[in-house]
């Protein structure tokens, strides 16, 4: 049971895909937060 759960994490294809997806989501979220912050500052001025 445990070996079946660990196996996909060792696979290079799936591992790089998950890391790339996580990086993409992180960049999108950070960009959204920065745009919201700059938009908030523009409204206050």
mmCIF entry with sequence, helices, sheets and N, C-alpha, C, O atoms, coordinates in Angstrom:
data_MODEL
# 
_entry.id   MODEL 
# 
_entity.id                         1 
_entity.type                       polymer 
_entity.pdbx_number_of_molecules   1 
# 
_entity_poly.entity_id                      1 
_entity_poly.type                           'polypeptide(L)' 
_entity_poly.nstd_linkage                   no 
_entity_poly.nstd_monomer                   no 
_entity_poly.pdbx_seq_one_letter_code       
;(UNK)(UNK)(UNK)(UNK)(UNK)(UNK)(UNK)(UNK)(UNK)(UNK)(UNK)(UNK)(UNK)(UNK)(UNK)(UNK)
(UNK)(UNK)(UNK)(UNK)(UNK)(UNK)(UNK)(UNK)(UNK)(UNK)(UNK)(UNK)(UNK)(UNK)(UNK)(UNK)
(UNK)(UNK)(UNK)(UNK)(UNK)(UNK)(UNK)(UNK)(UNK)(UNK)(UNK)(UNK)(UNK)
;
_entity_poly.pdbx_seq_one_letter_code_can   XXXXXXXXXXXXXXXXXXXXXXXXXXXXXXXXXXXXXXXXXXXXX 
_entity_poly.pdbx_strand_id                 A 
# 
loop_
_entity_poly_seq.entity_id 
_entity_poly_seq.num 
_entity_poly_seq.mon_id 
_entity_poly_seq.hetero 
1 1  UNK n 
1 2  UNK n 
1 3  UNK n 
1 4  UNK n 
1 5  UNK n 
1 6  UNK n 
1 7  UNK n 
1 8  UNK n 
1 9  UNK n 
1 10 UNK n 
1 11 UNK n 
1 12 UNK n 
1 13 UNK n 
1 14 UNK n 
1 15 UNK n 
1 16 UNK n 
1 17 UNK n 
1 18 UNK n 
1 19 UNK n 
1 20 UNK n 
1 21 UNK n 
1 22 UNK n 
1 23 UNK n 
1 24 UNK n 
1 25 UNK n 
1 26 UNK n 
1 27 UNK n 
1 28 UNK n 
1 29 UNK n 
1 30 UNK n 
1 31 UNK n 
1 32 UNK n 
1 33 UNK n 
1 34 UNK n 
1 35 UNK n 
1 36 UNK n 
1 37 UNK n 
1 38 UNK n 
1 39 UNK n 
1 40 UNK n 
1 41 UNK n 
1 42 UNK n 
1 43 UNK n 
1 44 UNK n 
1 45 UNK n 
# 
_struct_asym.id          A 
_struct_asym.entity_id   1 
# 
loop_
_struct_conf.conf_type_id 
_struct_conf.id 
_struct_conf.pdbx_PDB_helix_id 
_struct_conf.beg_label_comp_id 
_struct_conf.beg_label_asym_id 
_struct_conf.beg_label_seq_id 
_struct_conf.pdbx_beg_PDB_ins_code 
_struct_conf.end_label_comp_id 
_struct_conf.end_label_asym_id 
_struct_conf.end_label_seq_id 
_struct_conf.pdbx_end_PDB_ins_code 
_struct_conf.beg_auth_comp_id 
_struct_conf.beg_auth_asym_id 
_struct_conf.beg_auth_seq_id 
_struct_conf.end_auth_comp_id 
_struct_conf.end_auth_asym_id 
_struct_conf.end_auth_seq_id 
_struct_conf.pdbx_PDB_helix_class 
_struct_conf.details 
_struct_conf.pdbx_PDB_helix_length 
HELX_P HELX_P1 AA1 UNK A 2  ? UNK A 10 ? UNK A 2  UNK A 10 1 ? 9  
HELX_P HELX_P2 AA2 UNK A 12 ? UNK A 44 ? UNK A 12 UNK A 44 1 ? 33 
# 
_struct_conf_type.id          HELX_P 
_struct_conf_type.criteria    ? 
_struct_conf_type.reference   ? 
# 
loop_
_atom_site.group_PDB 
_atom_site.id 
_atom_site.type_symbol 
_atom_site.label_atom_id 
_atom_site.label_alt_id 
_atom_site.label_comp_id 
_atom_site.label_asym_id 
_atom_site.label_entity_id 
_atom_site.label_seq_id 
_atom_site.pdbx_PDB_ins_code 
_atom_site.Cartn_x 
_atom_site.Cartn_y 
_atom_site.Cartn_z 
_atom_site.occupancy 
_atom_site.B_iso_or_equiv 
_atom_site.pdbx_formal_charge 
_atom_site.auth_seq_id 
_atom_site.auth_comp_id 
_atom_site.auth_asym_id 
_atom_site.auth_atom_id 
_atom_site.pdbx_PDB_model_num 
ATOM 1   N N  . UNK A 1 1  ? 0.841  -1.204 0.000   1.00 0.00 ? 1  UNK A N  1 
ATOM 2   C CA . UNK A 1 1  ? 0.000  0.000  0.000   1.00 0.00 ? 1  UNK A CA 1 
ATOM 3   C C  . UNK A 1 1  ? 0.881  1.263  0.000   1.00 0.00 ? 1  UNK A C  1 
ATOM 4   O O  . UNK A 1 1  ? 0.667  2.189  -0.781  1.00 0.00 ? 1  UNK A O  1 
ATOM 5   N N  . UNK A 1 2  ? 1.872  1.267  0.897   1.00 0.00 ? 2  UNK A N  1 
ATOM 6   C CA . UNK A 1 2  ? 2.723  2.452  0.987   1.00 0.00 ? 2  UNK A CA 1 
ATOM 7   C C  . UNK A 1 2  ? 3.543  2.645  -0.278  1.00 0.00 ? 2  UNK A C  1 
ATOM 8   O O  . UNK A 1 2  ? 3.715  3.774  -0.737  1.00 0.00 ? 2  UNK A O  1 
ATOM 9   N N  . UNK A 1 3  ? 4.054  1.550  -0.849  1.00 0.00 ? 3  UNK A N  1 
ATOM 10  C CA . UNK A 1 3  ? 4.873  1.661  -2.061  1.00 0.00 ? 3  UNK A CA 1 
ATOM 11  C C  . UNK A 1 3  ? 4.056  2.231  -3.224  1.00 0.00 ? 3  UNK A C  1 
ATOM 12  O O  . UNK A 1 3  ? 4.606  2.935  -4.071  1.00 0.00 ? 3  UNK A O  1 
ATOM 13  N N  . UNK A 1 4  ? 2.764  1.941  -3.276  1.00 0.00 ? 4  UNK A N  1 
ATOM 14  C CA . UNK A 1 4  ? 1.917  2.482  -4.350  1.00 0.00 ? 4  UNK A CA 1 
ATOM 15  C C  . UNK A 1 4  ? 1.726  3.991  -4.184  1.00 0.00 ? 4  UNK A C  1 
ATOM 16  O O  . UNK A 1 4  ? 1.568  4.707  -5.173  1.00 0.00 ? 4  UNK A O  1 
ATOM 17  N N  . UNK A 1 5  ? 1.740  4.476  -2.943  1.00 0.00 ? 5  UNK A N  1 
ATOM 18  C CA . UNK A 1 5  ? 1.578  5.910  -2.716  1.00 0.00 ? 5  UNK A CA 1 
ATOM 19  C C  . UNK A 1 5  ? 2.872  6.667  -3.002  1.00 0.00 ? 5  UNK A C  1 
ATOM 20  O O  . UNK A 1 5  ? 2.835  7.800  -3.484  1.00 0.00 ? 5  UNK A O  1 
ATOM 21  N N  . UNK A 1 6  ? 4.019  6.043  -2.706  1.00 0.00 ? 6  UNK A N  1 
ATOM 22  C CA . UNK A 1 6  ? 5.313  6.699  -2.899  1.00 0.00 ? 6  UNK A CA 1 
ATOM 23  C C  . UNK A 1 6  ? 5.731  6.675  -4.367  1.00 0.00 ? 6  UNK A C  1 
ATOM 24  O O  . UNK A 1 6  ? 6.394  7.604  -4.829  1.00 0.00 ? 6  UNK A O  1 
ATOM 25  N N  . UNK A 1 7  ? 5.361  5.643  -5.101  1.00 0.00 ? 7  UNK A N  1 
ATOM 26  C CA . UNK A 1 7  ? 5.787  5.454  -6.490  1.00 0.00 ? 7  UNK A CA 1 
ATOM 27  C C  . UNK A 1 7  ? 5.534  6.673  -7.391  1.00 0.00 ? 7  UNK A C  1 
ATOM 28  O O  . UNK A 1 7  ? 6.443  7.063  -8.123  1.00 0.00 ? 7  UNK A O  1 
ATOM 29  N N  . UNK A 1 8  ? 4.338  7.298  -7.374  1.00 0.00 ? 8  UNK A N  1 
ATOM 30  C CA . UNK A 1 8  ? 4.113  8.462  -8.241  1.00 0.00 ? 8  UNK A CA 1 
ATOM 31  C C  . UNK A 1 8  ? 5.024  9.639  -7.899  1.00 0.00 ? 8  UNK A C  1 
ATOM 32  O O  . UNK A 1 8  ? 5.353  10.437 -8.777  1.00 0.00 ? 8  UNK A O  1 
ATOM 33  N N  . UNK A 1 9  ? 5.439  9.760  -6.622  1.00 0.00 ? 9  UNK A N  1 
ATOM 34  C CA . UNK A 1 9  ? 6.293  10.875 -6.229  1.00 0.00 ? 9  UNK A CA 1 
ATOM 35  C C  . UNK A 1 9  ? 7.714  10.694 -6.761  1.00 0.00 ? 9  UNK A C  1 
ATOM 36  O O  . UNK A 1 9  ? 8.425  11.673 -6.986  1.00 0.00 ? 9  UNK A O  1 
ATOM 37  N N  . UNK A 1 10 ? 8.127  9.439  -6.962  1.00 0.00 ? 10 UNK A N  1 
ATOM 38  C CA . UNK A 1 10 ? 9.473  9.148  -7.451  1.00 0.00 ? 10 UNK A CA 1 
ATOM 39  C C  . UNK A 1 10 ? 9.541  9.321  -8.966  1.00 0.00 ? 10 UNK A C  1 
ATOM 40  O O  . UNK A 1 10 ? 10.603 9.622  -9.510  1.00 0.00 ? 10 UNK A O  1 
ATOM 41  N N  . UNK A 1 11 ? 8.415  9.131  -9.644  1.00 0.00 ? 11 UNK A N  1 
ATOM 42  C CA . UNK A 1 11 ? 8.377  9.249  -11.103 1.00 0.00 ? 11 UNK A CA 1 
ATOM 43  C C  . UNK A 1 11 ? 8.747  10.674 -11.528 1.00 0.00 ? 11 UNK A C  1 
ATOM 44  O O  . UNK A 1 11 ? 8.134  11.642 -11.078 1.00 0.00 ? 11 UNK A O  1 
ATOM 45  N N  . UNK A 1 12 ? 9.756  10.792 -12.399 1.00 0.00 ? 12 UNK A N  1 
ATOM 46  C CA . UNK A 1 12 ? 10.231 12.105 -12.825 1.00 0.00 ? 12 UNK A CA 1 
ATOM 47  C C  . UNK A 1 12 ? 9.173  12.879 -13.611 1.00 0.00 ? 12 UNK A C  1 
ATOM 48  O O  . UNK A 1 12 ? 9.021  14.086 -13.422 1.00 0.00 ? 12 UNK A O  1 
ATOM 49  N N  . UNK A 1 13 ? 8.444  12.196 -14.489 1.00 0.00 ? 13 UNK A N  1 
ATOM 50  C CA . UNK A 1 13 ? 7.442  12.883 -15.297 1.00 0.00 ? 13 UNK A CA 1 
ATOM 51  C C  . UNK A 1 13 ? 6.360  13.501 -14.436 1.00 0.00 ? 13 UNK A C  1 
ATOM 52  O O  . UNK A 1 13 ? 6.040  14.680 -14.587 1.00 0.00 ? 13 UNK A O  1 
ATOM 53  N N  . UNK A 1 14 ? 5.795  12.716 -13.535 1.00 0.00 ? 14 UNK A N  1 
ATOM 54  C CA . UNK A 1 14 ? 4.731  13.209 -12.674 1.00 0.00 ? 14 UNK A CA 1 
ATOM 55  C C  . UNK A 1 14 ? 5.271  14.232 -11.685 1.00 0.00 ? 14 UNK A C  1 
ATOM 56  O O  . UNK A 1 14 ? 4.605  15.225 -11.391 1.00 0.00 ? 14 UNK A O  1 
ATOM 57  N N  . UNK A 1 15 ? 6.482  13.993 -11.166 1.00 0.00 ? 15 UNK A N  1 
ATOM 58  C CA . UNK A 1 15 ? 7.069  14.906 -10.176 1.00 0.00 ? 15 UNK A CA 1 
ATOM 59  C C  . UNK A 1 15 ? 7.299  16.290 -10.752 1.00 0.00 ? 15 UNK A C  1 
ATOM 60  O O  . UNK A 1 15 ? 6.931  17.292 -10.138 1.00 0.00 ? 15 UNK A O  1 
ATOM 61  N N  . UNK A 1 16 ? 7.909  16.351 -11.935 1.00 0.00 ? 16 UNK A N  1 
ATOM 62  C CA . UNK A 1 16 ? 8.175  17.650 -12.550 1.00 0.00 ? 16 UNK A CA 1 
ATOM 63  C C  . UNK A 1 16 ? 6.867  18.345 -12.924 1.00 0.00 ? 16 UNK A C  1 
ATOM 64  O O  . UNK A 1 16 ? 6.771  19.569 -12.839 1.00 0.00 ? 16 UNK A O  1 
ATOM 65  N N  . UNK A 1 17 ? 5.870  17.578 -13.334 1.00 0.00 ? 17 UNK A N  1 
ATOM 66  C CA . UNK A 1 17 ? 4.575  18.155 -13.687 1.00 0.00 ? 17 UNK A CA 1 
ATOM 67  C C  . UNK A 1 17 ? 3.927  18.789 -12.460 1.00 0.00 ? 17 UNK A C  1 
ATOM 68  O O  . UNK A 1 17 ? 3.403  19.900 -12.541 1.00 0.00 ? 17 UNK A O  1 
ATOM 69  N N  . UNK A 1 18 ? 3.958  18.094 -11.327 1.00 0.00 ? 18 UNK A N  1 
ATOM 70  C CA . UNK A 1 18 ? 3.360  18.621 -10.105 1.00 0.00 ? 18 UNK A CA 1 
ATOM 71  C C  . UNK A 1 18 ? 4.106  19.858 -9.624  1.00 0.00 ? 18 UNK A C  1 
ATOM 72  O O  . UNK A 1 18 ? 3.485  20.822 -9.176  1.00 0.00 ? 18 UNK A O  1 
ATOM 73  N N  . UNK A 1 19 ? 5.446  19.838 -9.715  1.00 0.00 ? 19 UNK A N  1 
ATOM 74  C CA . UNK A 1 19 ? 6.243  20.991 -9.288  1.00 0.00 ? 19 UNK A CA 1 
ATOM 75  C C  . UNK A 1 19 ? 5.962  22.187 -10.198 1.00 0.00 ? 19 UNK A C  1 
ATOM 76  O O  . UNK A 1 19 ? 5.823  23.313 -9.721  1.00 0.00 ? 19 UNK A O  1 
ATOM 77  N N  . UNK A 1 20 ? 5.877  21.944 -11.503 1.00 0.00 ? 20 UNK A N  1 
ATOM 78  C CA . UNK A 1 20 ? 5.593  23.026 -12.448 1.00 0.00 ? 20 UNK A CA 1 
ATOM 79  C C  . UNK A 1 20 ? 4.197  23.603 -12.200 1.00 0.00 ? 20 UNK A C  1 
ATOM 80  O O  . UNK A 1 20 ? 4.006  24.818 -12.255 1.00 0.00 ? 20 UNK A O  1 
ATOM 81  N N  . UNK A 1 21 ? 3.230  22.734 -11.928 1.00 0.00 ? 21 UNK A N  1 
ATOM 82  C CA . UNK A 1 21 ? 1.868  23.182 -11.656 1.00 0.00 ? 21 UNK A CA 1 
ATOM 83  C C  . UNK A 1 21 ? 1.827  24.006 -10.374 1.00 0.00 ? 21 UNK A C  1 
ATOM 84  O O  . UNK A 1 21 ? 1.179  25.052 -10.327 1.00 0.00 ? 21 UNK A O  1 
ATOM 85  N N  . UNK A 1 22 ? 2.520  23.535 -9.326  1.00 0.00 ? 22 UNK A N  1 
ATOM 86  C CA . UNK A 1 22 ? 2.570  24.262 -8.056  1.00 0.00 ? 22 UNK A CA 1 
ATOM 87  C C  . UNK A 1 22 ? 3.230  25.628 -8.240  1.00 0.00 ? 22 UNK A C  1 
ATOM 88  O O  . UNK A 1 22 ? 2.760  26.625 -7.691  1.00 0.00 ? 22 UNK A O  1 
ATOM 89  N N  . UNK A 1 23 ? 4.320  25.676 -9.012  1.00 0.00 ? 23 UNK A N  1 
ATOM 90  C CA . UNK A 1 23 ? 5.017  26.939 -9.263  1.00 0.00 ? 23 UNK A CA 1 
ATOM 91  C C  . UNK A 1 23 ? 4.111  27.905 -10.029 1.00 0.00 ? 23 UNK A C  1 
ATOM 92  O O  . UNK A 1 23 ? 4.069  29.098 -9.727  1.00 0.00 ? 23 UNK A O  1 
ATOM 93  N N  . UNK A 1 24 ? 3.393  27.383 -11.018 1.00 0.00 ? 24 UNK A N  1 
ATOM 94  C CA . UNK A 1 24 ? 2.495  28.215 -11.816 1.00 0.00 ? 24 UNK A CA 1 
ATOM 95  C C  . UNK A 1 24 ? 1.384  28.809 -10.948 1.00 0.00 ? 24 UNK A C  1 
ATOM 96  O O  . UNK A 1 24 ? 1.084  29.999 -11.041 1.00 0.00 ? 24 UNK A O  1 
ATOM 97  N N  . UNK A 1 25 ? 0.777  27.971 -10.106 1.00 0.00 ? 25 UNK A N  1 
ATOM 98  C CA . UNK A 1 25 ? -0.292 28.439 -9.210  1.00 0.00 ? 25 UNK A CA 1 
ATOM 99  C C  . UNK A 1 25 ? 0.255  29.483 -8.243  1.00 0.00 ? 25 UNK A C  1 
ATOM 100 O O  . UNK A 1 25 ? -0.406 30.487 -7.980  1.00 0.00 ? 25 UNK A O  1 
ATOM 101 N N  . UNK A 1 26 ? 1.463  29.257 -7.705  1.00 0.00 ? 26 UNK A N  1 
ATOM 102 C CA . UNK A 1 26 ? 2.068  30.205 -6.763  1.00 0.00 ? 26 UNK A CA 1 
ATOM 103 C C  . UNK A 1 26 ? 2.290  31.558 -7.435  1.00 0.00 ? 26 UNK A C  1 
ATOM 104 O O  . UNK A 1 26 ? 1.980  32.599 -6.856  1.00 0.00 ? 26 UNK A O  1 
ATOM 105 N N  . UNK A 1 27 ? 2.827  31.546 -8.654  1.00 0.00 ? 27 UNK A N  1 
ATOM 106 C CA . UNK A 1 27 ? 3.091  32.793 -9.377  1.00 0.00 ? 27 UNK A CA 1 
ATOM 107 C C  . UNK A 1 27 ? 1.784  33.537 -9.655  1.00 0.00 ? 27 UNK A C  1 
ATOM 108 O O  . UNK A 1 27 ? 1.726  34.759 -9.520  1.00 0.00 ? 27 UNK A O  1 
ATOM 109 N N  . UNK A 1 28 ? 0.749  32.812 -10.040 1.00 0.00 ? 28 UNK A N  1 
ATOM 110 C CA . UNK A 1 28 ? -0.545 33.442 -10.331 1.00 0.00 ? 28 UNK A CA 1 
ATOM 111 C C  . UNK A 1 28 ? -1.131 34.067 -9.065  1.00 0.00 ? 28 UNK A C  1 
ATOM 112 O O  . UNK A 1 28 ? -1.640 35.187 -9.107  1.00 0.00 ? 28 UNK A O  1 
ATOM 113 N N  . UNK A 1 29 ? -1.062 33.353 -7.944  1.00 0.00 ? 29 UNK A N  1 
ATOM 114 C CA . UNK A 1 29 ? -1.599 33.880 -6.686  1.00 0.00 ? 29 UNK A CA 1 
ATOM 115 C C  . UNK A 1 29 ? -0.814 35.105 -6.232  1.00 0.00 ? 29 UNK A C  1 
ATOM 116 O O  . UNK A 1 29 ? -1.406 36.090 -5.793  1.00 0.00 ? 29 UNK A O  1 
ATOM 117 N N  . UNK A 1 30 ? 0.514  35.055 -6.334  1.00 0.00 ? 30 UNK A N  1 
ATOM 118 C CA . UNK A 1 30 ? 1.339  36.198 -5.933  1.00 0.00 ? 30 UNK A CA 1 
ATOM 119 C C  . UNK A 1 30 ? 1.031  37.402 -6.825  1.00 0.00 ? 30 UNK A C  1 
ATOM 120 O O  . UNK A 1 30 ? 0.925  38.529 -6.343  1.00 0.00 ? 30 UNK A O  1 
ATOM 121 N N  . UNK A 1 31 ? 0.889  37.155 -8.121  1.00 0.00 ? 31 UNK A N  1 
ATOM 122 C CA . UNK A 1 31 ? 0.555  38.239 -9.041  1.00 0.00 ? 31 UNK A CA 1 
ATOM 123 C C  . UNK A 1 31 ? -0.805 38.849 -8.726  1.00 0.00 ? 31 UNK A C  1 
ATOM 124 O O  . UNK A 1 31 ? -0.979 40.064 -8.819  1.00 0.00 ? 31 UNK A O  1 
ATOM 125 N N  . UNK A 1 32 ? -1.768 38.011 -8.356  1.00 0.00 ? 32 UNK A N  1 
ATOM 126 C CA . UNK A 1 32 ? -3.104 38.502 -8.017  1.00 0.00 ? 32 UNK A CA 1 
ATOM 127 C C  . UNK A 1 32 ? -3.053 39.362 -6.759  1.00 0.00 ? 32 UNK A C  1 
ATOM 128 O O  . UNK A 1 32 ? -3.702 40.407 -6.691  1.00 0.00 ? 32 UNK A O  1 
ATOM 129 N N  . UNK A 1 33 ? -2.285 38.926 -5.765  1.00 0.00 ? 33 UNK A N  1 
ATOM 130 C CA . UNK A 1 33 ? -2.168 39.693 -4.515  1.00 0.00 ? 33 UNK A CA 1 
ATOM 131 C C  . UNK A 1 33 ? -1.491 41.033 -4.773  1.00 0.00 ? 33 UNK A C  1 
ATOM 132 O O  . UNK A 1 33 ? -1.930 42.058 -4.253  1.00 0.00 ? 33 UNK A O  1 
ATOM 133 N N  . UNK A 1 34 ? -0.429 41.034 -5.568  1.00 0.00 ? 34 UNK A N  1 
ATOM 134 C CA . UNK A 1 34 ? 0.281  42.284 -5.875  1.00 0.00 ? 34 UNK A CA 1 
ATOM 135 C C  . UNK A 1 34 ? -0.627 43.245 -6.646  1.00 0.00 ? 34 UNK A C  1 
ATOM 136 O O  . UNK A 1 34 ? -0.633 44.446 -6.373  1.00 0.00 ? 34 UNK A O  1 
ATOM 137 N N  . UNK A 1 35 ? -1.387 42.726 -7.600  1.00 0.00 ? 35 UNK A N  1 
ATOM 138 C CA . UNK A 1 35 ? -2.279 43.591 -8.382  1.00 0.00 ? 35 UNK A CA 1 
ATOM 139 C C  . UNK A 1 35 ? -3.392 44.160 -7.496  1.00 0.00 ? 35 UNK A C  1 
ATOM 140 O O  . UNK A 1 35 ? -3.806 45.306 -7.670  1.00 0.00 ? 35 UNK A O  1 
ATOM 141 N N  . UNK A 1 36 ? -3.869 43.353 -6.550  1.00 0.00 ? 36 UNK A N  1 
ATOM 142 C CA . UNK A 1 36 ? -4.907 43.846 -5.633  1.00 0.00 ? 36 UNK A CA 1 
ATOM 143 C C  . UNK A 1 36 ? -4.337 44.926 -4.720  1.00 0.00 ? 36 UNK A C  1 
ATOM 144 O O  . UNK A 1 36 ? -5.009 45.917 -4.434  1.00 0.00 ? 36 UNK A O  1 
ATOM 145 N N  . UNK A 1 37 ? -3.090 44.736 -4.258  1.00 0.00 ? 37 UNK A N  1 
ATOM 146 C CA . UNK A 1 37 ? -2.451 45.732 -3.392  1.00 0.00 ? 37 UNK A CA 1 
ATOM 147 C C  . UNK A 1 37 ? -2.245 47.042 -4.139  1.00 0.00 ? 37 UNK A C  1 
ATOM 148 O O  . UNK A 1 37 ? -2.539 48.111 -3.604  1.00 0.00 ? 37 UNK A O  1 
ATOM 149 N N  . UNK A 1 38 ? -1.742 46.973 -5.373  1.00 0.00 ? 38 UNK A N  1 
ATOM 150 C CA . UNK A 1 38 ? -1.493 48.190 -6.143  1.00 0.00 ? 38 UNK A CA 1 
ATOM 151 C C  . UNK A 1 38 ? -2.820 48.864 -6.505  1.00 0.00 ? 38 UNK A C  1 
ATOM 152 O O  . UNK A 1 38 ? -2.898 50.092 -6.540  1.00 0.00 ? 38 UNK A O  1 
ATOM 153 N N  . UNK A 1 39 ? -3.849 48.081 -6.770  1.00 0.00 ? 39 UNK A N  1 
ATOM 154 C CA . UNK A 1 39 ? -5.165 48.645 -7.087  1.00 0.00 ? 39 UNK A CA 1 
ATOM 155 C C  . UNK A 1 39 ? -5.735 49.341 -5.852  1.00 0.00 ? 39 UNK A C  1 
ATOM 156 O O  . UNK A 1 39 ? -6.358 50.396 -5.965  1.00 0.00 ? 39 UNK A O  1 
ATOM 157 N N  . UNK A 1 40 ? -5.524 48.757 -4.682  1.00 0.00 ? 40 UNK A N  1 
ATOM 158 C CA . UNK A 1 40 ? -6.001 49.362 -3.439  1.00 0.00 ? 40 UNK A CA 1 
ATOM 159 C C  . UNK A 1 40 ? -5.296 50.673 -3.160  1.00 0.00 ? 40 UNK A C  1 
ATOM 160 O O  . UNK A 1 40 ? -5.924 51.627 -2.701  1.00 0.00 ? 40 UNK A O  1 
ATOM 161 N N  . UNK A 1 41 ? -3.988 50.737 -3.432  1.00 0.00 ? 41 UNK A N  1 
ATOM 162 C CA . UNK A 1 41 ? -3.234 51.972 -3.211  1.00 0.00 ? 41 UNK A CA 1 
ATOM 163 C C  . UNK A 1 41 ? -3.700 53.066 -4.162  1.00 0.00 ? 41 UNK A C  1 
ATOM 164 O O  . UNK A 1 41 ? -3.789 54.230 -3.772  1.00 0.00 ? 41 UNK A O  1 
ATOM 165 N N  . UNK A 1 42 ? -4.001 52.700 -5.415  1.00 0.00 ? 42 UNK A N  1 
ATOM 166 C CA . UNK A 1 42 ? -4.451 53.684 -6.397  1.00 0.00 ? 42 UNK A CA 1 
ATOM 167 C C  . UNK A 1 42 ? -5.808 54.271 -5.995  1.00 0.00 ? 42 UNK A C  1 
ATOM 168 O O  . UNK A 1 42 ? -6.058 55.456 -6.214  1.00 0.00 ? 42 UNK A O  1 
ATOM 169 N N  . UNK A 1 43 ? -6.682 53.450 -5.411  1.00 0.00 ? 43 UNK A N  1 
ATOM 170 C CA . UNK A 1 43 ? -8.008 53.936 -5.016  1.00 0.00 ? 43 UNK A CA 1 
ATOM 171 C C  . UNK A 1 43 ? -7.917 54.916 -3.849  1.00 0.00 ? 43 UNK A C  1 
ATOM 172 O O  . UNK A 1 43 ? -8.701 55.862 -3.776  1.00 0.00 ? 43 UNK A O  1 
ATOM 173 N N  . UNK A 1 44 ? -6.963 54.699 -2.932  1.00 0.00 ? 44 UNK A N  1 
ATOM 174 C CA . UNK A 1 44 ? -6.832 55.570 -1.758  1.00 0.00 ? 44 UNK A CA 1 
ATOM 175 C C  . UNK A 1 44 ? -6.323 56.951 -2.143  1.00 0.00 ? 44 UNK A C  1 
ATOM 176 O O  . UNK A 1 44 ? -6.727 57.944 -1.539  1.00 0.00 ? 44 UNK A O  1 
ATOM 177 N N  . UNK A 1 45 ? -5.444 57.032 -3.137  1.00 0.00 ? 45 UNK A N  1 
ATOM 178 C CA . UNK A 1 45 ? -4.854 58.326 -3.493  1.00 0.00 ? 45 UNK A CA 1 
ATOM 179 C C  . UNK A 1 45 ? -5.838 59.268 -4.168  1.00 0.00 ? 45 UNK A C  1 
ATOM 180 O O  . UNK A 1 45 ? -5.475 60.391 -4.521  1.00 0.00 ? 45 UNK A O  1 
# 
